[in-house]
Amino acid sequence: MIPILSLLRRWNAYERFDKVGLSHAIYAPYELREVNHSIRPVTISVGRTRTRGFIGWLIAKPVSRSEVRLRNYMRLLDMANYLGVGRSTSIGLGTVRVVPIRLGNA
């Protein structure tokens, strides 16, 4: 699952004029379909607090009929390369590398 809501909130916090609507977060689970993944859960200690997360990779295929939403998903995912996703990104959690790939029969 891609945390689009986290990305959407950050985008709208930084972007002054070109806001992204909440519908992107609602439709994302249906329009960014998971094709394959290799994910394992991990627990890390941050001070006296233990936090759960995951390490791995995920391949998602965009299937939206809306060109606007597809374009906005790509902008949000591109932003994730620089800002990360989820909580505690300021201390290095939520680091991602989004790479567009071409799947066969895509």
Wavefront OBJ file of the C-alpha trace (Angstrom):
o trace
v 0.000 0.000 0.000
v 1.354 3.384 -0.970
v 0.752 6.096 1.685
v -0.784 8.622 -0.710
v -2.600 10.492 2.075
v 0.718 11.268 3.790
v 2.154 12.540 0.502
v -0.991 14.504 -0.296
v -0.936 16.314 3.052
v 2.717 17.240 2.629
v 2.179 18.408 -0.955
v -0.726 20.643 0.076
v 1.289 22.012 3.018
v 4.133 23.128 0.725
v 2.295 23.932 -2.498
v 0.626 27.306 -2.543
v -1.514 27.248 -5.693
v -1.654 23.741 -7.163
v -3.381 21.785 -4.386
v -4.215 18.080 -4.751
v -7.714 16.940 -3.745
v -8.577 14.332 -1.131
v -10.118 12.139 -3.849
v -6.578 11.068 -4.781
v -6.151 9.395 -1.386
v -9.596 7.796 -1.642
v -9.072 6.349 -5.143
v -5.355 5.492 -4.800
v -5.887 1.921 -3.487
v -7.943 1.177 -6.614
v -5.898 3.149 -9.148
v -2.371 2.268 -7.997
v -2.617 -1.514 -8.008
v 0.048 -3.564 -6.315
v 1.635 -5.916 -8.851
v 4.399 -7.440 -6.728
v 6.203 -6.825 -3.455
v 8.810 -8.092 -1.032
v 8.184 -6.501 2.346
v 9.253 -7.510 5.842
v 8.187 -5.816 9.075
v 10.810 -4.340 11.395
v 10.812 -2.718 14.830
v 13.302 0.025 15.626
v 14.067 1.979 18.788
v 13.909 5.753 18.647
v 15.042 6.845 22.087
v 12.793 5.032 24.528
v 10.075 4.501 21.920
v 9.811 1.457 19.679
v 8.313 2.021 16.228
v 7.034 -0.515 13.693
v 7.685 -0.142 10.003
v 8.779 -2.158 7.021
v 11.682 -2.637 4.657
v 11.384 -3.847 1.111
v 10.093 -2.954 -2.298
v 6.741 -2.673 -4.045
v 5.715 -2.481 -7.681
v 2.473 -0.620 -8.380
v 0.706 -0.273 -11.712
v -1.305 2.930 -12.280
v -4.679 2.088 -13.835
v -6.663 5.306 -13.444
v -8.779 6.546 -16.334
v -8.249 10.085 -15.110
v -5.170 11.689 -16.676
v -5.259 14.397 -13.995
v -5.115 11.892 -11.142
v -2.377 9.866 -12.876
v -0.299 13.015 -13.338
v -0.846 13.987 -9.702
v 0.054 10.492 -8.443
v 3.333 10.726 -10.341
v 4.029 14.191 -8.877
v 3.312 12.935 -5.354
v 5.516 9.875 -5.811
v 8.304 12.010 -7.243
v 8.077 14.261 -4.181
v 8.432 11.133 -1.989
v 11.975 10.700 -3.342
v 12.963 13.973 -1.679
v 10.770 14.180 1.433
v 10.033 10.556 2.310
v 6.667 9.196 3.437
v 4.889 8.604 6.719
v 6.013 9.672 10.181
v 9.427 10.706 11.487
v 10.907 11.541 8.097
v 12.997 14.270 9.730
v 15.040 11.585 11.534
v 15.457 9.396 8.471
v 12.428 7.137 8.609
v 10.178 6.825 5.569
v 13.005 7.041 3.050
v 11.924 5.786 -0.366
v 13.263 5.601 -3.876
v 10.529 5.774 -6.492
v 11.653 4.491 -9.890
v 9.330 4.330 -12.902
v 9.643 0.971 -14.661
v 8.057 -0.478 -17.763
v 6.283 -3.791 -17.153
v 5.565 -6.225 -19.956
v 2.074 -5.752 -21.478
v 1.704 -2.468 -19.574
l 1 2 3 4 5 6 7 8 9 10 11 12 13 14 15 16 17 18 19 20 21 22 23 24 25 26 27 28 29 30 31 32 33 34 35 36 37 38 39 40 41 42 43 44 45 46 47 48 49 50 51 52 53 54 55 56 57 58 59 60 61 62 63 64 65 66 67 68 69 70 71 72 73 74 75 76 77 78 79 80 81 82 83 84 85 86 87 88 89 90 91 92 93 94 95 96 97 98 99 100 101 102 103 104 105 106
